[in-house]
Amino acid sequence: MPFDFDKFTVKEPTIAFRVLMDRYNIELREAQKIIDKGRLICNDETINIKNSKIFGNIKVLIFIPKSRGLKPILTSNDFMLFDKPSGVLVHPNKVLTPYSLLDEIRHFGNSKSNGAHRIDQETSGLVIASINRKSEIKLKGMFEKKEIKKSYLAWVKGNTKDKFIVNEPIKSRNDYDTSKHKVEINKNGKKATTYFKKLIYNKKLDTTLLEVTPITGRTHQIRIHLFHVKHPILGDPLYGVDFNIAEAYLEERLSIKDRVKFTGAKRLMLHANKIEFTLDNRYILKSQVDFVKELYLGVRF
């Protein structure tokens, strides 16, 4: 389990946040965050007051990375680049998350290394991780300013046009009683634009490989835009299936066999394939995964 207790002894009464700052070489706000989350325990009592003095037997619940051997495909002074497999979270969503890409980011980087952006758990492909806090701020700022261009590959149902654009606003949904979609096309939503280009059409499977370039970065943008034009992504268990299938997926009751039957693939066939940006040098970074081959691994004929 990545989160585990670090146990040690403090001999002299010391302010709680100072103990954390000195032991983990972290800033005040990070130390306060640990205390706010109830992760500092002194002599079996949880410490809630940041400036209280503590000594004796100390336990701190912290993230301890445990690598599974997924190495970065590129490393620089500012960032690392990973080819994330489908099914792996970029960041743990709870203390009990057994494994995420952050394990590898912190293992090959350091305690200050972090993912500079996120892709969905089931989306595979390129993820940039910062080496330190300074580069994290810079990279996240570049993503916010659209200075980093990303493109994806998607296997979708049916035969699409050679090139097309979807320019439809997206709104988050709060009511899941009639649909399990996280977002929807809605005139009151936020502007969203996605460019699509056909690369391959597989007549036998009636599926198309698209190059996808999102201009905006809305939640589930590619998935909802493709669903909107009636070419849902193969393997998508939310967009393009009925309510009962989506509910079974979310409740982890959907078998692999039924997922292939109702969605066309074992996994979401969406892959972050290329990233372009300038950070001291000009980078055009491409995934090393053969996503064409992934189609034949992910579907049943």
N, C-alpha and C positions, 0 to 999 in steps of 0.2 A: 504494500500500500504506500503510495507516494507521500501521503501525510503521515508523519510518525512523531513520537515524542523524543525530543532532545533533552536528556537528563544531565544535570550538573549541580554543583554546589556554590553558593555565594556565602562567603565567610563573614563579610561586614555588611551592615545595613546600607543598601544602595537604592537610589530611586529606580523604580521599575523600568521606565522607558530607557534609562541609561544602561541598565543591564543588557537589554536587548540590542541597543545600538552598538555597544562595545563588542558583544559576542558575535553578532552577525554582520557587523560593518554596514549597518543600514541607516537611513535617515530617520529623523524624528517621526515623520508622518507614517512611515512603515512600522515603526515600533508601536505607535499608538494604535494602528490598525490591528496588530496582533492582540493587543490588550482589549480593544473594543469587541473583538470576536470571541473573547473568552478563552484564548489559547495559551495564556500564561497562568501557571499554577505554582503556588508556593506553599510547601508543607501541606499538600493535599487540598488547598483552598484556592479557588479561582480568584485572580486579582482583577478588579474592575477599575480601580483608581490609578490613573497613569503616573501620578507623582508620589504614590505611596512608596515607602521604603521596604525592601524585601531582603531576606537572607535565609539561609538554610537550604533545604532540598527543593530544587527548581525543576519544573517540567514545562517545555514549550512545544506545542503542536505546530510543526513547521513542514513545509514541502521538502521532501528528500528525494531527488530524482533517481529513478531506477531505469537504466537504459535497457532496451530490447534489441539494440544493435542497429537502429535506423540512423545511419550517418548522414551528415549534411553533404550535398553534392557540390557545394561551393562554400568557401569561407573567406571573408575579407576582414579588415580591421573594424568594420562597422556592422557587418551582418553575416548571417549564415542562411543558406538556401536549402530547404528540405523538399523532397518529393513525398508528400504525405499519402499513405495508403487510404483507401476508402474504409470507413468504420472507425477511424481514430479521431478523437476530439483534438482540436488545437490546444485547448486549455481545459483543465478539469472543471466540471460544473458542480462538483460537490466534494467534500472531504474524502468520501469513500470511492471516488473515481479511481479504478485500479491502474489506469495507464492513459497518458495523453501525449501529444507531441511535446508538451512542456518538459516531460521527462528527458527527452533527447536534447531539447534546446538548452536546458540547464546542465545536462551531463557534458555536452560538448562545448558549452559556453561557460557561464558562471551563474552565481545566484542573482545577478542583475540582468541576465539575458531574458528576453521575452519575445513572444510572437508580436510582430508589428501590425498584423491584420489577421482576420480569421476567414476560413471557408467552412461550409457545413461539414458535419461529421461524416456524412456519406459521400461528399465530394472529394475526389482524390486530386493530387497534384501539388503545384508549387506553393510554398509558404515561406515568406521572408521572416527571419527572426533577428532582432537587434542583439548586438553584443553587450551593450551597456545602456544605462539610463539616457545618456546624451544621444546616442544613435537611435534609441527608441522614440524619443520625442521628435527627432528629425524625420524619421521614416513615417511615423504616424501623421505628422504634419503634411508630408508629401502625399500620402494617401488621401487626406482630407481635401487637399488642394487639387486633386486629380492630376498630380504630376507623375504618378505611376500608372502605366497603362497595362491592363490585364486582358488576356484573351483565353477562352476556354474551348474545349471540344465537347460535343454532346451527340450521343446517339439518340435519335428521336423516332417516333412512330411515323410511318408513311413517307411519301415522296414529296419533298418540299420544292419551293421555287429555288432558282439558282442563287438569288440574292434577295433579301427582304429586310425591312426595318419594322420593329414594333415600338410604337411611341404612345404608350398607355400609362396613365397615372396609377400608382399602387397605394393601397391603404391597408393598414394592419387591421385584423379582425379581432373582436373581443368575444363574439358569440359563436360557440362551436356546436350548438345544438343541431344545426342543419348541415353544416359543412366542417370538415376538419382542416380546411385550408388556413394557413397562418396569415396569408394576405389575399387581397382580391383586387381586381381591376375596378376602380371607382373614380368618378370624375372629381370627387373631393379629396383624392389621395395626392401623393407627392409625384412630381414629374419623373418619368422613367423612360429611358431610351436604350434599345438594344439592337445591334446590327448582327445579321446572320448571313453566312455564306456557305453554300453547299460544297462539300468536298467529295463525298462518295455516296452513291445510292446502292444498297444491297437489295436486289430484286427478290431474292429467295426469302429474305426475312422481312421485306418491305420496311426497311429502316434506313434513315439517312444520317450520315456523319456531317455535322455542322461545325464551322468555326464561328465562335460567338464572342462578340466584343460589346460588353456593357459599358455605356457611356456614363450612366449613373450607377450607384451602388446600393440599391434598395434590397431589403430582406427578401429572399426567394425570387429575385427579379427575373432571372433566366427561366426558372421553373414556371412562374405564373404567365410570363409572356409567351412561352411555347405552348402552354396549356390553352391560352387564349386563342391562338391561331390553329388549334386542333392538331398540334404535333407534340404531345407531351413527351418528356424524356423517358426512355426505357428505364424500368426499375423504379420509377417515382411512385411511392406508396401513398402520396397525399393528393397530388394534382393529376387527374386523369383516371381515378378509380372512384367507386361509389363509397358512400358513407361507412358501410360496414367493413370494407377492406381497410380503409384509412384508420378506423377505430381499432381494428384488430392489430394493425401495425403499431400504433401508438401504445397499445396495451401489451405489446410483445407477444401476441398470440398468433401472428401471421407466420405460417411455416414457409421455408424456402420454396417448397413445391408450389404452394399457393401464390407466393409472391411472383414467381416466374410465370405462373398461369395467368394472373390478373394484371401484371405490370410489364411482362416481357423480359425481365432480367432479375438476377439475384441481388443487384445493388443499383443505386442511382448512377446512371451512365453519364456523369458529368465530371469533367477533368480540367483543372486549372493548368493550362498548357504552356503559357508564355507570359513573361513579365518584362516590361521595358521601362527604364528610368535612368536618370543621370544623378550620380552621387560621387563627386570628384571625377569619376570615369563614366563613360556611357556603357550601360549594361543592356544586353538583349539576352535574356535567360530563358532556356527552353527545358521542358520536362524530358527526362530520360525514359519515360514509360511509353511503351508501344500501345497506344490506346485503340488502334485498329484491332489489334489482337485481343484486347480486353473484351470486345464485343463477343467473341467466340467463347471466351471463358465465362462470360456473365449471362448467357442466354441458353435456352434449351431449344434445339431444333425440333 
